[in-house]
Amino acid sequence: ICPPQCQDDGTTPLESFMPYVRKVNDITKGEVQKLQTIHGQERIDLVDCGSLFVKENDLEGTGSVNMQTVHVKKNLMPDFLHPNAKGQRLLAQCIFDCIDGS
């Protein structure tokens, strides 16, 4: 895992993939906003289901989250990046709820 997923010292693996996840999410959000401008907000939406996978105690407090130390729920993402069957069901339900308007 190290490199490329390393601390600044180049030899210590990161504690979390969340900095990378956040970067991809930010890029995706920007691209969705561009598409909304072109095609209309009523036609394109961004569904954020990420909080289902993050440990609650990492989200509590002042609202300031250190993305270097946020961890996902291992029972939903055993490799800390990809959802297992239970995680996929939760993700599917989150998307369905958005489509359904729940």
Buried (B, 14 or more C-beta within 10 A) or exposed (E): EEEEEEEEEEEEEBEBBBBBBBEEBEEEEEEBEEBBEEEEEEEBEEEEBBEBBBEEEBEEEEEEBEBEEBBBBEEBBEEBBEBEEEBEEBBEBBEEEBEEEE
